[in-house]
C-alpha cells in the first residue's frame, strides 16, 4: 500500500465548507476568483497599522482552519490566527479555489496548477490591502502552500515577506521517491511509482489503466496536470530569487517535511531566518517522542494547543521586520 502520509497526496476535490470559528474580531472576507468568489476569514483588530498575515493552506482538501476530511482535525491555521491576534497581528486564512467556501471560484477543483494558486495569492494580497488598509501583506505558506507563496512572491511588490512553515526545500519528485522507499509495504509498487514520477517530471501524463490501484489515489488522471506543475518546481531556486525577508520554520518531529528541506532552503538564502523547533510536528503540535502513532494522533486533536514556540517565533520575526521598515 502507499504511505498514509504523503506530502504530495493531492486529493483535489470540491467539498462542502466545514465553517470556521467566529470570534469578536472575526469577519468573512471575499476576493474575486476566476468564476466566483474566493472566501476567507479575517481576524484581528481594525487597527490599520497592525501587520496582516495571509495563511495559505497545504496540499489536498485542506480548509482555511487547516483541517481536511482525510483525518486532519488539528486546526493549526485557526490556532495560528488566534495566537497572532494576541500579539496584535491580524490574519486572513483562506479556502483554496474550488474548495469549501471557495467552491464557486472554479467549476472543477481538480483543474488547477501551481501558478493558479500563486495568482490567487496575488488577488488576496490586493484585496487585503484594500479592505484592511495594510501597506503590504505577510504570506505564510504551510507545506505545499509554501511553494505557492514562493511562486507568488517573484512578481508581487505588495508582499511584505514570506513565512515558510514546513515547506519542502527539495523537488517534489525527490520527496515522493524518498517517502515511497521508506515504507517497506510499497515494495511491490515502488518501481512503477518511480516510473510514473519520472514520466510526470517529463511533462507526460499516464493512463489510469497503467497505474496500479494502490497508486491511483496519488496519481489519478484528474490531478496529473497539477502534479506536473508541482514536480517542475525547485523551491531552492525560487527562494534564492526572492529578495524580501524570509522566515523558514521547521518542526523536527515533522514526518512529511524534514530538517533537510529547511536547511536546503536556508543554504539558498543564507540571510533568511531559520527556526528549527524541537518536538514540533507537521501540524505544529508538540510531540515529545519518536513514535508514529503519537505523531498521527496529534493530527486529529483540535483541543491540543500549538507548540508553544510556533506563534512566538512567527510574531517576533514579523514585529522585528516591521520595526526595521
Secondary structure, 3 states (H helix, E strand, C coil): CCCCCCCCCCCCCCCCCCCCCCCCCEEEEEEECCCCEEEEEEECCCCCCCCEEEEECCCCCCCCCCCECCCECCCHHHHHHHHHHCCCCEEEEECCCCCHHHCCCCCCCCCCCHHHHHHHHHHHHHHHHHHHCCCCEEEEEECHHHHHHHHHHCCCCCEEEEEEECCCCCCHHHHHHHHHHHCHHHHHHHHHHHHHHHHHHCCCCCCHHHCCHHHHHHHCHHHHHHHHHHHCCCHHHHHHHCCCEEEEEEECCCCCCCHHHHHHHHHHCCCCEEEEECCECCCCEECCCCCHHHHHHHCCCCCCCECHHHHHHHHHHHHHHHHHC
